[in-house]
Amino acid sequence: MMNLRKATISDMPELRDLYQQTIRTVNSRDYNALQIAAWSGRGDRLSSLENKINTQHFFIAETPDKVITGLASLEDDGEFDMMFVHKDYQRQGIATLLANHIIQTAKELGIPLLTAYVSITARLFFEKIRFRVVQEQSVNIDGVELTNYQMVRAIQ
């Protein structure tokens, strides 16, 4: 049984580790070592993470004994910004739990359309929850190009 709650600043070290370890393990099947290093290195920008916790609708999933198993965030403009599930808790419904909470939050805020920038790894999951690809794109992280997808979903 996973609990959902808002993220706090005190969660930052565990959130950074979850972010980096998920990229280094789960996403490594779809991206090369250079891409993984550049992408996961962004987790060291703690001021960016702190800003997201303070300004976004930022939620975490955790076990009853307080192990953080996933994170997801939503911006007021409808960008489904972040979603990562701990490498040891994949395929246990955590992404679905978090995504449903983000979608419900968007409904409550009156956001008509969600936009997400989704990794190759996450694309199939987002398609299953009724997001559609708008375009494939290349993003540059510290001089390294990575493919991702701009995806959207209308909120009814």
One Martini backbone bead per residue (centre of mass of N, CA, C, O) as a GRO file, in nm:
protein
  156
    1MET     BB    1   0.092   0.039   0.027
    2MET     BB    2   0.051   0.361  -0.090
    3ASN     BB    3   0.146   0.687  -0.023
    4LEU     BB    4   0.036   1.024  -0.053
    5ARG     BB    5   0.234   1.331  -0.089
    6LYS     BB    6   0.386   1.606  -0.029
    7ALA     BB    7   0.662   1.756  -0.092
    8THR     BB    8   0.976   1.826   0.068
    9ILE     BB    9   1.279   1.946   0.144
   10SER     BB   10   1.362   1.686   0.314
   11ASP     BB   11   1.342   1.497   0.043
   12MET     BB   12   1.578   1.567  -0.154
   13PRO     BB   13   1.791   1.339  -0.129
   14GLU     BB   14   1.595   1.107  -0.212
   15LEU     BB   15   1.504   1.229  -0.482
   16ARG     BB   16   1.778   1.243  -0.616
   17ASP     BB   17   1.839   0.940  -0.602
   18LEU     BB   18   1.596   0.840  -0.756
   19TYR     BB   19   1.645   0.990  -1.017
   20GLN     BB   20   1.932   0.882  -1.080
   21GLN     BB   21   1.879   0.570  -1.056
   22THR     BB   22   1.661   0.550  -1.268
   23ILE     BB   23   1.826   0.646  -1.506
   24ARG     BB   24   2.074   0.441  -1.470
   25THR     BB   25   1.872   0.190  -1.509
   26VAL     BB   26   1.600   0.213  -1.666
   27ASN     BB   27   1.704   0.419  -1.905
   28SER     BB   28   1.954   0.245  -2.018
   29ARG     BB   29   1.789   0.092  -2.252
   30ASP     BB   30   1.747   0.389  -2.431
   31TYR     BB   31   2.035   0.498  -2.343
   32ASN     BB   32   2.337   0.614  -2.332
   33ALA     BB   33   2.599   0.686  -2.127
   34LEU     BB   34   2.614   0.989  -2.195
   35GLN     BB   35   2.314   1.050  -2.155
   36ILE     BB   36   2.291   0.951  -1.864
   37ALA     BB   37   2.500   1.140  -1.738
   38ALA     BB   38   2.366   1.408  -1.813
   39TRP     BB   39   2.085   1.360  -1.694
   40SER     BB   40   2.160   1.270  -1.399
   41GLY     BB   41   2.328   1.532  -1.332
   42ARG     BB   42   2.075   1.717  -1.279
   43GLY     BB   43   2.031   1.619  -0.976
   44ASP     BB   44   2.255   1.828  -0.856
   45ARG     BB   45   2.032   2.058  -0.887
   46LEU     BB   46   1.889   2.159  -0.603
   47SER     BB   47   1.755   2.432  -0.671
   48SER     BB   48   1.556   2.314  -0.876
   49LEU     BB   49   1.411   2.121  -0.686
   50GLU     BB   50   1.323   2.328  -0.478
   51ASN     BB   51   1.150   2.493  -0.674
   52LYS     BB   52   0.951   2.267  -0.746
   53ILE     BB   53   0.845   2.218  -0.459
   54ASN     BB   54   0.750   2.528  -0.418
   55THR     BB   55   0.575   2.562  -0.719
   56GLN     BB   56   0.457   2.283  -0.735
   57HIS     BB   57   0.275   1.990  -0.780
   58PHE     BB   58   0.434   1.779  -0.544
   59PHE     BB   59   0.464   1.425  -0.543
   60ILE     BB   60   0.464   1.133  -0.330
   61ALA     BB   61   0.557   0.800  -0.290
   62GLU     BB   62   0.501   0.572  -0.007
   63THR     BB   63   0.564   0.377   0.231
   64PRO     BB   64   0.479   0.307   0.552
   65ASP     BB   65   0.815   0.333   0.606
   66LYS     BB   66   0.912   0.591   0.417
   67VAL     BB   67   0.962   0.498   0.124
   68ILE     BB   68   1.051   0.634  -0.167
   69THR     BB   69   0.892   0.538  -0.495
   70GLY     BB   70   0.788   0.830  -0.600
   71LEU     BB   71   0.736   1.096  -0.855
   72ALA     BB   72   0.535   1.404  -0.910
   73SER     BB   73   0.461   1.687  -1.140
   74LEU     BB   74   0.283   2.014  -1.153
   75GLU     BB   75   0.194   2.275  -1.340
   76ASP     BB   76  -0.023   2.541  -1.378
   77ASP     BB   77  -0.001   2.511  -1.713
   78GLY     BB   78   0.003   2.170  -1.752
   79GLU     BB   79   0.275   2.054  -1.678
   80PHE     BB   80   0.405   1.735  -1.675
   81ASP     BB   81   0.710   1.722  -1.550
   82MET     BB   82   0.738   1.478  -1.333
   83MET     BB   83   0.838   1.113  -1.348
   84PHE     BB   84   0.936   0.873  -1.096
   85VAL     BB   85   1.050   0.536  -1.036
   86HIS     BB   86   1.182   0.330  -0.850
   87LYS     BB   87   1.386   0.070  -0.938
   88ASP     BB   88   1.249  -0.131  -0.700
   89TYR     BB   89   0.922  -0.030  -0.804
   90GLN     BB   90   0.850  -0.156  -1.056
   91ARG     BB   91   0.546  -0.267  -1.160
   92GLN     BB   92   0.327  -0.152  -0.899
   93GLY     BB   93   0.143   0.122  -0.972
   94ILE     BB   94   0.282   0.402  -0.918
   95ALA     BB   95   0.248   0.560  -1.180
   96THR     BB   96  -0.059   0.546  -1.181
   97LEU     BB   97  -0.108   0.686  -0.914
   98LEU     BB   98   0.036   0.951  -0.988
   99ALA     BB   99  -0.110   1.021  -1.251
  100ASN     BB  100  -0.397   1.031  -1.133
  101HIS     BB  101  -0.328   1.265  -0.940
  102ILE     BB  102  -0.252   1.470  -1.154
  103ILE     BB  103  -0.520   1.464  -1.309
  104GLN     BB  104  -0.696   1.547  -1.067
  105THR     BB  105  -0.555   1.814  -1.013
  106ALA     BB  106  -0.617   1.939  -1.287
  107LYS     BB  107  -0.920   1.936  -1.257
  108GLU     BB  108  -0.932   2.113  -0.996
  109LEU     BB  109  -0.775   2.356  -1.162
  110GLY     BB  110  -0.884   2.370  -1.468
  111ILE     BB  111  -0.714   2.197  -1.660
  112PRO     BB  112  -0.747   2.104  -2.005
  113LEU     BB  113  -0.422   2.045  -2.055
  114LEU     BB  114  -0.169   1.811  -2.091
  115THR     BB  115   0.192   1.828  -2.074
  116ALA     BB  116   0.461   1.612  -2.193
  117TYR     BB  117   0.809   1.511  -2.148
  118VAL     BB  118   0.907   1.204  -2.288
  119SER     BB  119   1.057   0.928  -2.272
  120ILE     BB  120   1.115   0.642  -2.422
  121THR     BB  121   1.045   0.470  -2.169
  122ALA     BB  122   0.752   0.631  -2.107
  123ARG     BB  123   0.566   0.631  -2.354
  124LEU     BB  124   0.381   0.380  -2.319
  125PHE     BB  125   0.252   0.467  -2.058
  126PHE     BB  126   0.125   0.733  -2.165
  127GLU     BB  127  -0.049   0.594  -2.377
  128LYS     BB  128  -0.220   0.425  -2.167
  129ILE     BB  129  -0.314   0.727  -2.038
  130ARG     BB  130  -0.400   0.908  -2.304
  131PHE     BB  131  -0.158   0.994  -2.452
  132ARG     BB  132  -0.019   1.195  -2.719
  133VAL     BB  133   0.176   1.245  -2.983
  134VAL     BB  134   0.315   1.535  -3.127
  135GLN     BB  135   0.643   1.501  -3.086
  136GLU     BB  136   0.954   1.449  -3.179
  137GLN     BB  137   1.263   1.515  -2.994
  138SER     BB  138   1.550   1.719  -2.928
  139VAL     BB  139   1.766   1.737  -2.650
  140ASN     BB  140   1.986   1.951  -2.461
  141ILE     BB  141   2.247   1.824  -2.239
  142ASP     BB  142   2.537   1.946  -2.212
  143GLY     BB  143   2.580   1.861  -2.537
  144VAL     BB  144   2.353   1.636  -2.523
  145GLU     BB  145   2.156   1.425  -2.711
  146LEU     BB  146   1.796   1.370  -2.673
  147THR     BB  147   1.516   1.175  -2.687
  148ASN     BB  148   1.174   1.289  -2.709
  149TYR     BB  149   0.823   1.356  -2.608
  150GLN     BB  150   0.550   1.526  -2.701
  151MET     BB  151   0.263   1.523  -2.487
  152VAL     BB  152  -0.103   1.479  -2.473
  153ARG     BB  153  -0.399   1.563  -2.257
  154ALA     BB  154  -0.718   1.569  -2.206
  155ILE     BB  155  -0.944   1.719  -1.973
  156GLN     BB  156  -1.272   1.606  -1.838
   0.00000   0.00000   0.00000
